Amino acid sequence: MPKTEIHLHLEGAIPIGTLWELIEEHGGDASITSERALRSWFTYRDFRHFLDVWTWMTGFLRSPRDFELVAEAVARRLVDQNILYVEAFFSPSDFGRHGLLPQQIALAIRRGLARVDGVDVALIADLVRDRGPGGTAETLRAVEEVAREAGIIGIGIGGSEAAYPPGQFASVYRRARAAGLRVTAHAGENDGPAGVWGAIRDLEVERIGHGIRSVEDPALVAYLVDEQLPLEVCPTSNLRTGVVTAWEQHPARVLIDAGAHVTINTDDPAMFGVDLAEEYRNLQDHFGLDDDAVRRIALAGIEATWADDATRQRLTAAIEGWWAAEATTTRTAPG
C-alpha cells in the first residue's frame, strides 16, 4: 500500500547497517561487536532507558557528512517501503557535544535526502524540551535561519514530558507560529492527560505526538473527537518503551472507536524493529480492524499532513487507487 508518515524521527530510523558503519568508523563500543549485537542492544527496560540508548546511539553522528549519509539511507529505506511522503523529526540540539550547529545539520540532512527520488520528506525540528525554554528558543532561532533552504516546515518537542510541561514553552511556540512554522508536541506518551491539555491550551498545537494517554480523561477524548485534532500514534513504540505493557491494553483501539483522528506511524523504526507496513498489519492482527477501517486510517494520515493541497490530492489518489485495484484480488494485509 502506498503510505505516508507524520511521526518519524530521522535519527531513530537509521538502518542498522548504516549505523554499524558509523560505529566502526568512529571507534565503536567494545560491547558491540557486530550488526547482530547492535540489533539486540535496542532493548529497553523503560522509557528512561530508551532515552539513554538514544543518547548513546546519536553519539555516532559527529559530522555533516554523517548526517548526509544517514539521511540518504533513511530515504532509500522509505522508498523500499513504498512510503511516498514523510514529515520527519530531527533533533539538532542533541549534537552540540560534537560542535555541530543546527544549521549545519539541517542542510546536511537535506543534501542527503535530495539524493533519493521517490519520497518527499519535509522536516520538523524537535527542539527537545529537556533543553528548557532558553535552549529550545536558541535552537528555534538557528532553525529559522535555514528553514526554507532545508525544507523545515514545523517544530515539535520530545523528551521528558513530566519534567518539562508544555506551559514552559508557550513563548517559543508563539515565535514559531509567527515565523510561519507549523506546530506539534509530544504529549500523552509517558505523561498523562494534563500534558495533552497543556499542548492544546498553552502551545496551540495542530497535532499531538502520541497522545495515547488521553484515554484517561473522557473529557479530553471528547474534545479530541469534536475538534478532530490529529494524533500521531506509534503503537509498537509504546510497547517497546514500556508505556503500554501489552497489545490488549493499547489505547489506540479505544481512540479509534471513539472517532478520534488517529494516524499510524513508527516513531523510531530501526530502534524498535518495526516498519510502517507492520504497523498497519497490527491494526488488523491486534486491534481487529477490517480493511475499510485500515483504508480510512491511511487516508486520515494524509489529511493530518502539512502538505499542500496538490500533494494531498496526489497521495489520496495513490492510496485510493491501490485499494480499488486490490479489491479485485486476494490479499492478507496491506504491505
N, C-alpha and C positions, 0 to 999 in steps of 0.2 A: 504494500500500500504506500503511495506517496504520503510523506509525513512532514509535519512542522514541529518545531520545539521552541519553547519560550523560557525554559528554565534549565540551562545547561552551563556549568562552569567550565570554561575552556581548560583551565589547569587540571581539573578533575576528569577531563575527557582525553588526556594524553594517552595514546595507545601504549600498552605495556612495552612493546618492543622499542618504541621511541624513547620512553622514559629510561629503559635499561641502557640504551645508547648514551644518554646523558649521564647516567650514574657511572658507567665505565669511563667516560671522558673526564668527569670531574673528580675521580678518585674513589667514588663509591662508598660503601658501608661494609665493613668486614663481615657483618651478619647476613648480607645479601650477596649470594654468590652466583645466582642465575636468574633468568626470567621467571622460572617456576617458583623460586624462593620469593621473588618480588611479588608475584600474584598472591601468595599466602600471607605476605606482610599486610595486605589490605583486609585485615580482620579486626573488628573494633569491639572493645569492651562496652563502650557507651559513647555518647555524643562528644564528651570532652576528649576521649581518646582519639576519636575521629579527627578532631581539630588538631591534636598533637601530630598525628600521622600526616595530615595536610601540611603542617609547617615543615615536617621532615622532608616530604616529597618536593615541595616548592623550593627547598634549598638547592636543588639541582638545576634550577633555571637561573643562570648567572650572567647572561649577556643578551643583547638584542638578537644575535644570531640564534640563540637557543629558542627565543620566542618565535622567530620566523619558522624554525624547524618544527616546533610543536603545533603552531597554527596550521601549517600546511598538512601535517599528519592528521590532525583532528578533522580538517575539511575533507580530506580524502576518505576518512572513515565515515563521515556523514554521507558522502556521495554513495559509498558502498551500501549504505542502509536505505537508499532512496529517500533521504531527508532533503527536502527542497529548500526549506527556509528555516533559519535559526536566529534567535536573539540570545546571544551568548554573553554571560558574565565573564569579566576578568577582574583580578584584584591587584591593581598596580602598587598599592601601598605595602604589599607583602614583600616587596623586593628591594626596598630601600637598603636592606642589610648588605646587598651586593652593589650598592652605589648606582642603582638604576633609577632613572626618573620615570614617572608615569607617562610623560610624553614619548620617551624612547620606546617604552614597552608597547604602548598603543599603536604606534606607527610600525613597529616591527611585526606585531600581530597582523596588521592589515597587509603588509607586504607578503607574509606567508599565506594568508587567505586568498590573496589575489592570484596566486599561482594555480588555483584549482577552479575548474569550471564545474557547473552542475549543482551548486548550492550557493544560496545568498546568505551571508552571515552578517547581521548587524550586531554591534557591540553595546553592552551595558556595563558601565563601570561600577563594580562593587566597592563602595567607599570603606567598607569594613568598620562596623560600629565599634569594635574594640579599640579603634584609634581615638575614640572620643569626639566631641563636637569640633575641637580645634583641628585634629588630624584629618577628619573627614572633609572639613572645609578646605584644608590645604590641598587634599587630593582633588577635590572638585575644581579648584582654581587651575590646577595643572591640566586636568582633563578638558576643561573648556577651551584651552589653547589649541588643542588638536582635534576637537570633536568632529568637525566637518571632514577634515582630511582623513581621519582614522575610521570614520563611519560609526562614531559613538552616538547612539540615539537616546540613551537614558542612563539612569543611575539606580542603584539599589544599596541596601546594607544587609550583609550577612554577619555571622558571628554569634556572640554570646548575648542572646536576646534579653534574658532576665537582668543581667548586669548593666546593660545599656538600653533602657527602654526608649521607645520612639520619640517621646517628647523632647529629648536632648538634642534632636537633630532637625527640629522644625525650621530653624533659620537656614540650614544647609539646603533643605528641600525647597524652601521658598526661592532661594537663589537659583537652584537647578531649574525650577519651572520658569523663572524669569529669563533664563538663558535658552529656553526652548527645548529642554531635555524632558523626556518622559520619566515617570517615577513609579517604582515598585519598592517593596521592602520584604525581607524575610520576617515572617511573624507567624505565631501559632504553630511553630515546628517543635522547638524544645522548650517553649514557654506557653502559657495558657492564653485564653481569650483576651485578657487585658492588653496584650501586645498587639493583637489584631485591631482592637478598638483604637489603640494609640496610633497605629499606622494609618487608620482611616481618618481619625479626627485631627491628629497633630501633623501628619505628613501629607494628608490628602492624596494618598496613593491611587493609582489607576489599576493596580493589580496587587495581589498578595502572594508572596513566595511561600509556598506550602499551605499554611492556613488550616491544617487538618484539625488542630485542637479547638477550632471554632465550635465543634460539635458539643463542647462542654457548656456552651451558653446558648440556649434556644433562641433568645432574643437576637443574638449575633447571627445565627443561622438564618433567621427570618430576614434580617437586614441584607445579608449577602444574597439571598434569593430574590428579594424585592429589587435590589439595586443591580443584580447580575454582575457584581464585581468579580472579575476572573480570579480563580485560584490556580496557582502553578503547583499542582500536586505531583509528587515524586514518590510513588508507592514503595519501590524497593529500597530507596534511600532511607525511608523511615524505619524499615525493618533492620537494615544493616547497621544503623546508628543506635538502635535500641529505643528510639522514640515510640515505636509500636512493637509489641512483642510477638504478634502472630498475624497472619493474613486475616484470620477470622475476626480480629479486633481492629482492623484498619478502618479508620473513619471515612475513607473515600466513598464507600458504598452508601453510607448514611447521607453524605453531602449530595451525591448523585441523585438518590431517591428523593431528596428534599427539593431538588430542582436548582441547586446552585450551579454556577458557571464553572464547571470543573474542566481543567485541561490536564493532559498527561505528559509527563516529562521524566528525564533520567537523572537530573541533578549533576552527579559526578560519575558517569557511566563506567569509566575504566576503574575507578576506585571501588565501585560497588559490583562490578562484574555483571553488568546488565546492558542491554541496548533498548532502543525505543520500540522495536518490534516485539520484544519480550514483554515490555510494559503493557502493550496493547493486548497481548495474549493473556496477561494477568487479569485484565478486565473480565475476560471470559472464564478463565480457569479458576480464579479465586473469588471474583465478585458475581459471577453468574450472569453477566450481561450478554444479551443477544447481539446479532450482527448490526441491527439498526441502532442500538444504543452505542455501540462502538463507533459506527459511522458518525453519529451526532456529536460524540465527544471529539473525534478527529476534526470535524468542522468547527466545533467550539474553539479549538486551538487556533484556527485561522482567525476567527472573529476577535480573539484576545490579543492578536499581534498588534504591533505598532506600525505595520507595513502600510503603504499607500493603497488606495482602492484598486488600482490596476494589478498590483501584486496579489492582493487578496482574491480578486476575481480569478487570476491565473491559478492560484493554489486550490481554490474551491473547485474549479473545473477539473483539475488533475485528480483530486480525491473523488469527486462525484463520478468522473469518467471511469475510474478504477472500479468503484463499486458497481456501476452499471454493467461493465464488462464481466465482472466476477459473478454477477447474478445469473449468468448463463453457464457457469462452470461449477465444479465442486471444489471446495476448499475447507481447510480445518481451522484457519485463523488468519487474521491479517499479518503480513510479513514485511 
